[in-house]
């Protein structure tokens, strides 16, 4: 029986940092999906299959706090870690 790697949704507007985080978390056993904005993150979350979310606090447009508020309104939403 093969276990599926947990899927982490990383929401951050910094593509260079996203590549670095993805590399590290992939080595730690996660499948990483990157969204470049709060809106994109919410769209990806709606598609399903996300086990945990790492969310940047400071983003243009829909910032991390606003994105978090919307995520918390979703029944059964995965756990979220808010980063700086």
N, C-alpha and C positions, 0 to 999 in steps of 0.2 A: 504494500500500500504506500503510495507516494503522497506526502502532505503538500498542500499548496502553500507557497510563500505568502505571508500576509501582504496585502496591498496598501501602501501608504500614499495618500494624496498630498503632495507638497505644493502649497499655494504661495507663490512669491513672484514678484515682478523682476527679480534680478536673475537673468538667465545663467550668468557665470556661477553664481552661488548655487543655483539649482543643479547645475552639472556636478559641482563638488559634493553637494548633499546626496544626490542620486548615487554617485560612485560609492560613497561611504555607506549609505544605507543598503545598497545592493550587496556589498560585501558582508553586511550584518544579517543578510537573509531576507530582506524585504524586496518586493516588486514595487518600484516607485513610478508614480504617474505625476507629471508636473503640469500645473495650471499657472499661467502667467498673470492672472488677476483674480480678484474675488468673484467676479461674475463667471469667468471661465471655470473656476473651482466649483461653484454651485451647479453649473451645467454638467460638469463631469460627475459630481456626486450624485446627481439625479439619475445617471445611467446605471448606478449600482456597482457592487463589487469592491467597495472601498472598506477597509477594516479600521483604519486610523488616519487622522489628518494632522499635518504640521502646517501651521498657518502663520505667515509673516504679519506682524502688527501694522507696519508702516508701508502702505501701498497707495498709489494714486487712485482716484475714483473710489470704488467700494473698498474701504480700508479693512484691516484685519478685524477690528472690533465689530464693524457693521456686518462683515461676513460671518463672524462667529455668532452674532445675534440671529442671523438667518438660519445658520446650521442648527442652532439649538431649538428652533421651531419645528424642525423635521422630526417626526416620530421615529425612534430607533436610530437616530444619527450616531455615527461612530464617534469614539473619543477624539478630542481635539487638543493639540498642544499649540499654544500661542507663543511665537518667538519674536524676538526683536531684531 
